[in-house]
Amino acid sequence: MKNIERREPPSMAEAETYRMSLWGEETQHNGRAEWIRGEQKVEVSHMDWMPIQITDITSHLSQVQIWKYPGNYQIQNY
């Protein structure tokens, strides 16, 4: 697929054509793919449910640095 640079949004027909090229055609996945067999062998451990207490939230919020630089996650604390 090649990149197309545009300055205006595509028309509704162009957007629909693009969407149909991605999602409109029915396909079959390769059920014998090596990565699928590897994932099937991985054991998944289940986590126990632990309710969140108000004290847990207030404890963590008290450690948040106000007006700190957002960092990698781009979440601003204030």
LINZIJO-V450819 format. One record per residue. RES is the residue in one letter. PHI is phi in degrees with one decimal (NA if undefined). PSI is psi in whole degrees, 0 to 359 (NA if undefined). D_LAST is the distance of its C-alpha to the last C-alpha in whole Angstrom. Layout:
# LINZIJO-V450819
res & phi & psi & d_last
RES & PHI & PSI & D_LAST
RES & PHI & PSI & D_LAST
This chain:
# LINZIJO-V450819
res & phi & psi & d_last
M & NA & 135 & 42
K & -100.7 & 151 & 42
N & -81.0 & 139 & 39
I & -120.2 & 124 & 40
E & -90.6 & 132 & 38
R & -136.3 & 153 & 37
R & -106.3 & 343 & 36
E & -117.9 & 152 & 36
P & -65.2 & 153 & 35
P & -69.4 & 158 & 38
S & -71.4 & 167 & 40
M & -60.8 & 320 & 40
A & -64.9 & 319 & 44
E & -65.9 & 319 & 42
A & -64.7 & 318 & 39
E & -65.9 & 320 & 41
T & -62.8 & 317 & 44
Y & -64.2 & 315 & 41
R & -61.5 & 317 & 39
M & -65.9 & 329 & 43
S & -68.2 & 334 & 43
L & -88.5 & 314 & 40
W & -114.8 & 351 & 41
G & -86.6 & 347 & 44
E & -103.8 & 129 & 46
E & -79.1 & 133 & 47
T & -133.6 & 164 & 47
Q & -112.8 & 136 & 48
H & -83.3 & 163 & 46
N & -85.7 & 100 & 48
G & -70.1 & 348 & 48
R & -101.7 & 14 & 50
A & -63.7 & 142 & 47
E & -60.3 & 320 & 47
W & -67.0 & 331 & 43
I & -68.0 & 316 & 44
R & -63.6 & 323 & 46
G & -65.3 & 319 & 44
E & -68.9 & 328 & 41
Q & -67.7 & 335 & 44
K & -83.4 & 344 & 44
V & -72.8 & 129 & 41
E & -86.0 & 132 & 41
V & -104.8 & 126 & 37
S & -93.1 & 140 & 36
H & -92.5 & 138 & 35
M & -89.0 & 143 & 32
D & -78.8 & 146 & 32
W & -75.1 & 129 & 30
M & -127.3 & 117 & 28
P & -65.5 & 146 & 26
I & -88.6 & 127 & 22
Q & -95.2 & 153 & 22
I & -59.6 & 324 & 20
T & -64.6 & 327 & 20
D & -63.8 & 316 & 19
I & -66.2 & 312 & 16
T & -64.8 & 326 & 15
S & -64.5 & 315 & 16
H & -70.1 & 322 & 14
L & -67.1 & 330 & 11
S & -70.3 & 342 & 12
Q & -92.3 & 353 & 12
V & -72.0 & 134 & 9
Q & -86.4 & 122 & 8
I & -72.7 & 139 & 5
W & 57.9 & 34 & 5
K & -79.4 & 150 & 8
Y & -56.1 & 138 & 10
P & -62.5 & 331 & 10
G & 73.0 & 201 & 14
N & -62.3 & 324 & 16
Y & -83.9 & 352 & 15
Q & 59.2 & 35 & 13
I & -107.7 & 117 & 10
Q & -86.8 & 130 & 6
N & -96.3 & 123 & 4
Y & -161.0 & NA & 0
